[in-house]
Amino acid sequence: MSDSLIRHFRLTQHPFGRNASPAALHRHRGFSEAHERLRYTIELEGLSALVAEPGCGKSLLLGQLATEQQKLGTHVHYFAHATVGPFGLLNVLARKLGLSPRRSRAETALAISVAMLEDKRKHLLVLDEAHILPDDTLEDVRLLTIADFDRKSPFVLILSGHPCLDDRLAEPTHHALDQRITTRAGRRKAVW
């Protein structure tokens, strides 16, 4: 059935597939503005929060951004398994960098930070579904962003999630992470 629809409408690919080509995207104002803010965050080597309702295209936007950045030589680390605890996230990051996880979270975090800082490439860490990250994981991510007497971060960070991510970051527990965010993208209660 799918092939007959594609032939009937003279399409080159299925119009509702999950892997849309960049040319097929409707880049309306909200999408384009969020894209530019995230690009700006990468230029600044900062931290960003991308917040929008479910189904608005956050993951699609992040995928487009990741593809662009990879073409520029940026090492992109995408992570969407947000229910994992802090040591799980650190283990995954270590393995993505070709490192073996260490005995403790602190040793693993240090190895990750050193590896990223020694690498000449820019690193982009994208945490999708960040609104459901455990508190300890968010704190570990914040601590990972500190290097060289807090003058730089080993990576650019994008936290992406539903509007309740803003509420989580506003909690006193996450004040230190929230104040590090250099740009915010997306719309809290509007569909792009």
N, CA, C and O of each residue as an XYZ file, in Angstrom:
768
protein
N       0.830     -1.196      0.000
C       0.000      0.000      0.000
C       0.871      1.256      0.000
O       0.588      2.203     -0.734
N       1.904      1.273      0.798
C       2.762      2.437      0.906
C       3.397      2.789     -0.438
O       3.432      3.959     -0.821
N       3.898      1.784     -1.154
C       4.516      2.036     -2.458
C       3.514      2.585     -3.456
O       3.857      3.443     -4.269
N       2.286      2.105     -3.408
C       1.280      2.606     -4.354
C       0.947      4.075     -4.061
O       0.726      4.852     -4.989
N       0.910      4.458     -2.788
C       0.670      5.874     -2.444
C       1.820      6.756     -2.930
O       1.594      7.848     -3.451
N       3.028      6.287     -2.760
C       4.194      7.053     -3.202
C       4.143      7.238     -4.713
O       4.386      8.336     -5.214
N       3.827      6.161     -5.446
C       3.726      6.269     -6.910
C       2.558      7.168     -7.321
O       2.698      8.002     -8.215
N       1.406      6.994     -6.665
C       0.222      7.764     -7.024
C       0.462      9.277     -6.872
O       0.059     10.057     -7.735
N       1.103      9.679     -5.796
C       1.339     11.101     -5.547
C       2.694     11.576     -6.073
O       3.085     12.724     -5.861
N       3.393     10.694     -6.751
C       4.700     10.996     -7.356
C       5.679     11.546     -6.307
O       6.344     12.558     -6.528
N       5.747     10.869     -5.191
C       6.652     11.245     -4.120
C       7.964     10.478     -4.259
O       8.014      9.429     -4.902
N       9.003     10.998     -3.664
C      10.296     10.309     -3.691
C      10.507      9.461     -2.445
O      11.349      8.563     -2.437
N       9.738      9.747     -1.383
C       9.827      8.965     -0.158
C       8.513      9.082      0.595
O       7.679      9.928      0.273
N       8.332      8.241      1.586
C       7.111      8.264      2.377
C       7.019      9.610      3.107
O       7.985     10.021      3.751
N       5.883     10.298      3.018
C       5.791     11.646      3.589
C       5.727     11.696      5.111
O       5.932     12.760      5.694
N       5.449     10.580      5.764
C       5.301     10.613      7.215
C       6.308      9.724      7.923
O       6.064      9.257      9.036
N       7.431      9.495      7.278
C       8.479      8.686      7.898
C       9.192      9.450      9.003
O       9.081     10.671      9.109
N       9.916      8.718      9.813
C      10.624      9.346     10.940
C      11.914     10.016     10.499
O      12.455     10.857     11.216
N      12.406      9.652      9.335
C      13.684     10.194      8.872
C      13.450     11.170      7.717
O      13.690     10.849      6.554
N      12.986     12.342      8.060
C      12.694     13.351      7.038
C      13.984     13.991      6.534
O      14.906     14.252      7.307
N      14.032     14.236      5.248
C      15.206     14.910      4.695
C      15.133     16.395      5.044
O      14.041     16.937      5.208
N      16.280     17.052      5.159
C      16.268     18.487      5.486
C      15.458     19.319      4.497
O      14.850     20.319      4.879
N      15.445     18.916      3.240
C      14.704     19.669      2.224
C      13.191     19.568      2.431
O      12.445     20.433      1.973
N      12.739     18.520      3.116
C      11.304     18.307      3.297
C      10.747     19.032      4.524
O       9.534     19.046      4.735
N      11.596     19.617      5.311
C      11.131     20.258      6.535
C      10.522     21.631      6.273
O      11.000     22.406      5.445
N       9.467     21.896      7.000
C       8.888     23.238      6.976
C       9.575     24.032      8.076
O       9.349     23.786      9.261
N      10.394     24.960      7.692
C      11.169     25.734      8.669
C      10.413     27.014      9.020
O      10.755     28.107      8.570
N       9.387     26.842      9.828
C       8.618     28.004     10.260
C       9.416     28.812     11.266
O      10.500     28.404     11.685
N       8.890     29.933     11.644
C       9.626     30.882     12.477
C      10.114     30.290     13.798
O      11.266     30.500     14.175
N       9.262     29.559     14.501
C       9.642     28.982     15.788
C      10.753     27.962     15.657
O      11.681     27.937     16.465
N      10.658     27.116     14.634
C      11.685     26.099     14.394
C      13.012     26.775     14.061
O      14.055     26.420     14.610
N      12.963     27.744     13.163
C      14.178     28.442     12.741
C      14.815     29.213     13.898
O      16.038     29.231     14.037
N      13.989     29.842     14.719
C      14.514     30.592     15.862
C      15.198     29.656     16.864
O      16.280     29.964     17.365
N      14.575     28.527     17.151
C      15.176     27.556     18.074
C      16.488     27.028     17.498
O      17.471     26.868     18.220
N      16.494     26.763     16.205
C      17.700     26.273     15.531
C      18.842     27.278     15.653
O      19.974     26.904     15.959
N      18.545     28.539     15.416
C      19.571     29.575     15.507
C      20.080     29.752     16.936
O      21.273     29.974     17.144
N      19.202     29.659     17.907
C      19.636     29.774     19.305
C      20.567     28.618     19.683
O      21.557     28.819     20.386
N      20.250     27.426     19.221
C      21.106     26.276     19.518
C      22.456     26.408     18.813
O      23.495     26.071     19.380
N      22.433     26.896     17.582
C      23.707     27.149     16.884
C      24.554     28.170     17.641
O      25.767     28.013     17.778
N      23.899     29.202     18.123
C      24.587     30.242     18.889
C      25.202     29.653     20.166
O      26.324     29.998     20.536
N      24.470     28.775     20.823
C      24.992     28.102     22.016
C      26.262     27.335     21.680
O      27.226     27.354     22.445
N      26.261     26.666     20.545
C      27.440     25.893     20.129
C      28.608     26.822     19.844
O      29.743     26.524     20.215
N      28.338     27.945     19.190
C      29.396     28.942     18.950
C      29.995     29.437     20.259
O      31.212     29.588     20.370
N      29.141     29.691     21.252
C      29.584     30.183     22.553
C      30.232     29.090     23.407
O      30.863     29.367     24.428
N      30.059     27.851     22.966
C      30.478     26.685     23.749
C      29.811     26.721     25.114
O      30.454     26.558     26.151
N      28.494     26.940     25.082
C      27.723     27.085     26.312
C      26.782     25.936     26.578
O      26.994     24.808     26.132
N      25.742     26.250     27.311
C      24.708     25.300     27.688
C      23.369     25.866     27.251
O      23.141     27.074     27.319
N      22.481     24.981     26.802
C      21.183     25.435     26.339
C      20.090     24.510     26.840
O      20.326     23.328     27.089
N      18.906     25.054     26.982
C      17.709     24.274     27.289
C      16.741     24.461     26.122
O      16.368     25.585     25.784
N      16.344     23.354     25.516
C      15.350     23.354     24.447
C      14.075     22.777     25.042
O      14.026     21.603     25.406
N      13.049     23.605     25.138
C      11.821     23.214     25.814
C      10.638     23.405     24.874
O      10.470     24.471     24.282
N       9.818     22.361     24.741
C       8.587     22.455     23.952
C       7.696     21.267     24.299
O       8.144     20.261     24.846
N       6.448     21.418     23.969
C       5.471     20.356     24.209
C       5.851     19.093     23.427
O       6.571     19.176     22.432
N       5.374     17.929     23.871
C       5.635     16.691     23.127
C       5.082     16.784     21.708
O       4.013     17.353     21.488
N       5.806     16.230     20.760
C       5.345     16.189     19.378
C       5.622     17.437     18.570
O       5.166     17.537     17.430
N       6.350     18.390     19.115
C       6.633     19.645     18.408
C       7.843     19.556     17.488
O       8.074     20.470     16.696
N       8.608     18.495     17.569
C       9.757     18.345     16.684
C      11.102     18.625     17.319
O      12.068     18.919     16.615
N      11.184     18.539     18.649
C      12.466     18.792     19.321
C      13.533     17.812     18.838
O      14.643     18.215     18.490
N      13.192     16.531     18.819
C      14.175     15.520     18.406
C      14.554     15.681     16.942
O      15.707     15.461     16.571
N      13.596     16.063     16.112
C      13.883     16.319     14.699
C      14.852     17.484     14.561
O      15.814     17.412     13.796
N      14.599     18.550     15.299
C      15.491     19.709     15.295
C      16.888     19.310     15.763
O      17.883     19.698     15.151
N      16.966     18.542     16.839
C      18.262     18.110     17.361
C      18.999     17.242     16.353
O      20.219     17.336     16.222
N      18.260     16.399     15.643
C      18.877     15.560     14.612
C      19.461     16.387     13.477
O      20.559     16.108     12.997
N      18.727     17.401     13.053
C      19.220     18.293     12.003
C      20.469     19.039     12.464
O      21.438     19.168     11.715
N      20.437     19.526     13.696
C      21.574     20.235     14.265
C      22.789     19.315     14.384
O      23.910     19.712     14.066
N      22.559     18.091     14.841
C      23.656     17.122     14.983
C      24.309     16.822     13.640
O      25.534     16.754     13.542
N      23.490     16.645     12.608
C      24.032     16.377     11.275
C      24.908     17.533     10.805
O      26.003     17.316     10.287
N      24.424     18.766     10.987
C      25.214     19.956     10.615
C      26.539     19.993     11.377
O      27.598     20.224     10.794
N      26.462     19.765     12.676
C      27.660     19.863     13.511
C      28.668     18.764     13.198
O      29.874     19.006     13.229
N      28.193     17.575     12.900
C      29.099     16.481     12.535
C      29.851     16.813     11.249
O      31.028     16.480     11.111
N      29.178     17.461     10.319
C      29.837     17.874      9.072
C      30.929     18.904      9.337
O      31.875     19.027      8.558
N      30.797     19.650     10.447
C      31.792     20.652     10.819
C      32.901     20.061     11.701
O      33.814     20.774     12.118
N      32.816     18.767     11.978
C      33.847     18.104     12.770
C      33.552     17.998     14.255
O      34.401     17.543     15.022
N      32.371     18.408     14.670
C      31.991     18.298     16.076
C      31.651     16.856     16.403
O      30.972     16.184     15.628
N      32.114     16.383     17.537
C      31.780     15.037     18.008
C      30.486     15.153     18.807
O      30.463     15.761     19.877
N      29.409     14.565     18.284
C      28.090     14.674     18.903
C      27.806     13.422     19.722
O      27.936     12.300     19.232
N      27.420     13.628     20.970
C      27.041     12.539     21.869
C      25.552     12.724     22.188
O      25.183     13.613     22.957
N      24.711     11.889     21.600
C      23.265     11.992     21.805
C      22.831     10.918     22.788
O      23.236      9.760     22.681
N      22.005     11.311     23.744
C      21.562     10.386     24.769
C      20.107     10.662     25.082
O      19.757     11.771     25.485
N      19.236      9.645     24.896
C      17.810      9.844     25.146
C      17.262      8.883     26.189
O      16.063      8.905     26.466
N      18.099      8.048     26.770
C      17.638      7.105     27.792
C      17.711      7.808     29.143
O      18.607      7.547     29.946
N      16.777      8.685     29.375
C      16.869      9.640     30.479
C      16.550      9.069     31.854
O      16.726      9.769     32.852
N      16.092      7.836     31.945
C      15.773      7.307     33.265
C      16.981      6.653     33.926
O      16.889      6.177     35.057
N      18.092      6.628     33.238
C      19.295      6.018     33.789
C      19.889      6.904     34.884
O      19.789      8.130     34.818
N      20.494      6.298     35.869
C      21.114      7.045     36.957
C      22.417      7.680     36.523
O      22.871      7.460     35.400
N      23.026      8.469     37.401
C      24.234      9.213     37.036
C      25.398      8.322     36.605
O      26.093      8.642     35.641
N      25.619      7.216     37.301
C      26.762      6.386     36.920
C      26.514      5.736     35.569
O      27.453      5.497     34.809
N      25.241      5.446     35.265
C      24.903      4.897     33.951
C      25.220      5.876     32.837
O      25.779      5.489     31.810
N      24.872      7.135     33.026
C      25.164      8.150     32.017
C      26.670      8.329     31.860
O      27.174      8.427     30.741
N      27.381      8.373     32.971
C      28.837      8.514     32.900
C      29.472      7.310     32.197
O      30.414      7.469     31.421
N      28.964      6.126     32.465
C      29.488      4.933     31.795
C      29.279      5.004     30.288
O      30.181      4.687     29.513
N      28.086      5.420     29.878
C      27.796      5.533     28.445
C      28.713      6.573     27.803
O      29.275      6.325     26.736
N      28.870      7.728     28.438
C      29.748      8.766     27.888
C      31.183      8.265     27.787
O      31.858      8.496     26.784
N      31.645      7.584     28.820
C      33.006      7.050     28.795
C      33.176      6.095     27.625
O      34.165      6.174     26.897
N      32.233      5.205     27.443
C      32.332      4.233     26.336
C      32.275      4.920     24.975
O      32.970      4.511     24.045
N      31.453      5.961     24.852
C      31.375      6.699     23.583
C      32.703      7.374     23.256
O      33.017      7.620     22.091
N      33.477      7.670     24.297
C      34.787      8.286     24.103
C      35.900      7.243     23.985
O      37.075      7.588     23.857
N      35.518      5.968     24.029
C      36.509      4.903     23.930
C      37.221      4.615     25.242
O      38.293      4.010     25.250
N      36.629      5.047     26.350
C      37.224      4.847     27.667
C      36.514      3.719     28.409
O      35.339      3.445     28.164
N      37.220      3.084     29.297
C      36.597      2.112     30.198
C      36.129      2.861     31.432
O      36.869      3.676     31.983
N      34.900      2.593     31.874
C      34.442      3.228     33.110
C      35.370      2.860     34.265
O      35.895      1.748     34.320
N      35.563      3.793     35.174
C      36.447      3.583     36.313
C      35.652      3.029     37.496
O      34.457      2.757     37.382
N      36.323      2.868     38.615
C      35.686      2.280     39.799
C      34.628      3.173     40.422
O      33.664      2.677     41.004
N      34.794      4.465     40.308
C      33.841      5.380     40.946
C      33.328      6.395     39.924
O      33.909      6.577     38.854
N      32.225      7.046     40.287
C      31.668      8.106     39.436
C      32.681      9.220     39.268
O      32.853      9.736     38.164
N      33.357      9.602     40.346
C      34.309     10.706     40.284
C      35.461     10.389     39.332
O      35.864     11.241     38.540
N      35.988      9.180     39.407
C      37.099      8.802     38.519
C      36.641      8.750     37.071
O      37.366      9.171     36.169
N      35.440      8.236     36.849
C      34.907      8.175     35.484
C      34.662      9.580     34.949
O      34.988      9.872     33.798
N      34.091     10.449     35.774
C      33.839     11.835     35.366
C      35.141     12.543     35.019
O      35.206     13.264     34.023
N      36.169     12.348     35.821
C      37.462     12.970     35.550
C      38.048     12.463     34.235
O      38.573     13.251     33.448
N      37.964     11.168     33.994
C      38.478     10.602     32.742
C      37.739     11.177     31.531
O      38.354     11.462     30.504
N      36.433     11.344     31.651
C      35.633     11.923     30.564
C      36.070     13.364     30.308
O      36.311     13.754     29.165
N      36.169     14.138     31.365
C      36.552     15.545     31.240
C      37.930     15.688     30.600
O      38.111     16.497     29.690
N      38.890     14.915     31.065
C      40.249     14.978     30.526
C      40.262     14.587     29.058
O      40.900     15.251     28.241
N      39.559     13.510     28.719
C      39.534     13.046     27.321
C      38.938     14.105     26.394
O      39.459     14.332     25.302
N      37.867     14.744     26.811
C      37.236     15.769     25.975
C      38.115     17.007     25.849
O      38.222     17.590     24.770
N      38.736     17.404     26.942
C      39.588     18.594     26.899
C      40.847     18.366     26.060
O      41.336     19.293     25.414
N      41.365     17.154     26.066
C      42.571     16.853     25.292
C      42.274     16.666     23.807
O      43.158     16.825     22.965
N      41.044     16.331     23.495
C      40.630     16.144     22.106
C      40.502     17.523     21.448
O      39.923     18.436     22.036
N      41.020     17.671     20.278
C      40.968     18.970     19.587
C      39.578     19.275     19.032
O      39.262     20.428     18.735
N      38.751     18.241     18.893
C      37.405     18.458     18.365
C      36.496     19.064     19.422
O      36.713     18.901     20.623
N      35.487     19.757     18.955
C      34.440     20.256     19.841
C      33.508     19.081     20.141
O      33.222     18.267     19.263
N      33.040     19.001     21.378
C      32.104     17.954     21.783
C      30.764     18.583     22.113
O      30.689     19.604     22.796
N      29.705     17.955     21.614
C      28.342     18.392     21.879
C      27.609     17.243     22.556
O      27.463     16.165     21.979
N      27.153     17.474     23.777
C      26.373     16.485     24.505
C      24.909     16.906     24.456
O      24.546     17.980     24.933
N      24.074     16.048     23.872
C      22.641     16.313     23.758
C      21.911     15.318     24.646
O      21.970     14.108     24.423
N      21.225     15.837     25.650
C      20.429     14.994     26.539
C      18.961     15.243     26.236
O      18.366     16.214     26.704
N      18.391     14.346     25.445
C      16.984     14.440     25.068
C      16.152     13.815     26.188
O      16.635     12.941     26.908
N      14.923     14.255     26.334
C      14.041     13.806     27.414
C      14.631     14.161     28.786
O      14.451     13.425     29.756
N      15.325     15.277     28.853
C      16.008     15.694     30.085
C      15.051     16.004     31.220
O      15.467     16.048     32.377
N      13.791     16.219     30.922
C      12.819     16.524     31.976
C      12.617     15.345     32.924
O      12.096     15.527     34.024
N      13.020     14.136     32.519
C      12.858     12.977     33.405
C      14.192     12.451     33.938
O      14.238     11.382     34.548
N      15.271     13.195     33.711
C      16.557     12.787     34.284
C      16.480     12.839     35.811
O      15.922     13.784     36.371
N      17.033     11.835     36.483
C      17.075     11.895     37.956
C      17.894     13.100     38.427
O      18.791     13.565     37.723
N      17.580     13.592     39.608
C      18.283     14.747     40.164
C      19.791     14.533     40.221
O      20.556     15.432     39.873
N      20.224     13.354     40.653
C      21.663     13.077     40.746
C      22.333     13.139     39.382
O      23.477     13.582     39.272
N      21.635     12.701     38.348
C      22.201     12.743     37.002
C      22.359     14.182     36.534
O      23.389     14.544     35.965
N      21.340     15.001     36.774
C      21.453     16.419     36.410
C      22.615     17.080     37.136
O      23.324     17.901     36.553
N      22.815     16.732     38.391
C      23.925     17.312     39.148
C      25.266     16.831     38.596
O      26.213     17.614     38.510
N      25.358     15.563     38.224
C      26.604     15.064     37.632
C      26.898     15.755     36.303
O      28.052     16.055     35.997
N      25.860     16.005     35.521
C      26.043     16.713     34.249
C      26.572     18.118     34.523
O      27.483     18.588     33.841
N      26.002     18.782     35.518
C      26.484     20.125     35.866
C      27.955     20.086     36.264
O      28.749     20.914     35.818
N      28.307     19.135     37.092
C      29.696     19.033     37.539
C      30.643     18.729     36.381
O      31.793     19.170     36.383
N      30.163     17.980     35.399
C      30.990     17.687     34.227
C      31.280     18.942     33.401
O      32.272     18.992     32.674
N      30.412     19.958     33.514
C      30.601     21.171     32.709
C      31.668     22.094     33.282
O      31.963     23.135     32.695
N      32.246     21.730     34.411
C      33.226     22.593     35.071
C      34.633     22.113     34.759
O      34.968     20.956     35.011
N      35.455     22.997     34.211
C      36.864     22.684     33.950
C      37.672     23.974     34.023
O      37.131     25.068     33.858
N      38.943     23.840     34.267
C      39.864     24.971     34.275
C      39.353     26.112     35.159
O      39.143     27.230     34.689
N      39.160     25.813     36.436
C      38.663     26.798     37.397
C      37.345     27.419     36.936
O      37.087     28.604     37.148
N      36.531     26.596     36.308
C      35.207     26.991     35.833
C      35.266     28.052     34.729
O      34.313     28.809     34.540
N      36.378     28.104     34.008
C      36.490     29.060     32.893
C      36.033     28.462     31.576
O      35.816     29.187     30.605
N      35.884     27.145     31.534
C      35.415     26.505     30.304
C      34.741     25.197     30.644
O      34.834     24.701     31.767
N      34.065     24.648     29.662
C      33.405     23.358     29.794
C      34.037     22.410     28.778
O      34.405     22.836     27.683
N      34.166     21.138     29.126
C      34.729     20.183     28.164
C      33.817     19.946     26.957
O      34.247     19.384     25.949
N      32.565     20.375     27.063
C      31.603     20.122     25.984
C      30.512     21.177     25.994
O      30.306     21.888     26.977
N      29.825     21.252     24.870
C      28.612     22.066     24.753
C      27.467     21.156     25.189
O      27.446     19.977     24.835
N      26.536     21.680     25.939
C      25.426     20.873     26.455
C      24.096     21.422     25.977
O      23.839     22.624     26.048
N      23.250     20.517     25.487
C      21.864     20.868     25.178
C      20.967     19.917     25.960
O      21.005     18.702     25.766
N      20.165     20.490     26.844
C      19.146     19.738     27.564
C      17.827     19.957     26.829
O      17.398     21.096     26.644
N      17.193     18.881     26.416
C      15.946     19.004     25.671
C      14.846     18.259     26.401
O      15.045     17.135     26.861
N      13.672     18.894     26.507
C      12.583     18.210     27.184
C      11.274     18.962     27.122
O      11.147     20.000     26.473
N      10.309     18.401     27.821
C       8.982     18.983     27.902
C       9.021     20.241     28.775
O      10.027     20.494     29.437
N       7.956     21.023     28.787
C       7.950     22.256     29.574
C       8.275     22.074     31.056
O       8.771     23.005     31.690
N       8.010     20.910     31.612
C       8.326     20.713     33.034
C       9.838     20.730     33.275
O      10.267     20.789     34.427
N      10.656     20.679     32.216
C      12.103     20.825     32.387
C      12.422     22.199     32.972
O      13.295     22.322     33.831
N      11.716     23.228     32.510
C      11.902     24.572     33.078
C      11.611     24.570     34.576
O      12.343     25.174     35.360
N      10.533     23.885     34.965
C      10.169     23.815     36.380
C      11.241     23.082     37.178
O      11.591     23.501     38.281
N      11.761     21.996     36.628
C      12.816     21.234     37.325
C      14.057     22.080     37.515
O      14.654     22.089     38.592
N      14.448     22.796     36.463
C      15.661     23.619     36.549
C      15.479     24.786     37.511
O      16.455     25.292     38.067
N      14.238     25.215     37.709
C      13.964     26.323     38.621
C      13.977     25.891     40.088
O      13.986     26.737     40.983
N      13.979     24.581     40.338
C      14.019     24.091     41.719
C      15.358     24.471     42.353
O      16.379     24.503     41.667
N      15.361     24.757     43.644
C      16.613     25.115     44.324
C      17.729     24.077     44.135
O      18.907     24.431     44.078
N      17.359     22.827     44.042
C      18.344     21.748     43.846
C      19.172     21.957     42.587
O      20.351     21.606     42.548
N      18.553     22.529     41.561
C      19.219     22.675     40.264
C      19.554     24.123     39.925
O      19.806     24.445     38.764
N      19.557     24.984     40.913
C      19.841     26.399     40.681
C      21.201     26.601     39.998
O      21.325     27.411     39.079
N      22.205     25.869     40.447
C      23.550     26.043     39.878
C      23.585     25.651     38.396
O      24.287     26.286     37.609
N      22.845     24.624     38.011
C      22.780     24.234     36.600
C      21.979     25.267     35.813
O      22.385     25.672     34.724
N      20.859     25.687     36.354
C      20.003     26.660     35.674
C      20.744     27.959     35.384
O      20.567     28.537     34.312
N      21.564     28.427     36.307
C      22.264     29.695     36.084
C      23.369     29.556     35.047
O      23.850     30.566     34.534
N      23.785     28.342     34.724
C      24.812     28.126     33.705
C      24.239     28.154     32.286
O      24.989     28.274     31.318
N      22.938     28.046     32.162
C      22.322     27.978     30.839
C      22.466     29.329     30.159
O      22.002     30.350     30.665
N      23.122     29.315     28.997
C      23.394     30.557     28.279
C      22.271     30.935     27.326
O      22.034     32.118     27.083
N      21.577     29.937     26.783
C      20.466     30.220     25.873
C      19.317     29.264     26.148
O      19.513     28.133     26.592
N      18.125     29.745     25.875
C      16.920     28.916     25.967
C      16.244     28.971     24.609
O      16.140     30.025     23.982
N      15.792     27.813     24.179
C      15.152     27.732     22.868
C      13.823     27.002     23.014
O      13.621     26.218     23.941
N      12.932     27.279     22.084
C      11.631     26.620     22.098
C      10.592     27.485     22.763
O      10.850     28.612     23.187
N       9.431     26.926     22.838
C       8.315     27.648     23.419
C       7.653     26.780     24.471
O       7.405     25.592     24.264
N       7.383     27.384     25.568
C       6.859     26.644     26.700
C       5.472     26.048     26.430
O       5.276     24.855     26.663
N       4.539     26.809     25.964
C       3.162     26.292     25.819
C       2.636     26.456     24.402
O       1.423     26.445     24.193
N       3.496     26.603     23.455
C       3.009     26.793     22.090
C       3.576     25.711     21.187
O       4.678     25.208     21.405
N       2.818     25.375     20.195
C       3.275     24.429     19.181
C       4.049     25.241     18.147
O       3.604     26.309     17.726
N       5.199     24.733     17.745
C       5.997     25.458     16.762
C       5.221     25.566     15.525
O       5.696     26.143     14.546
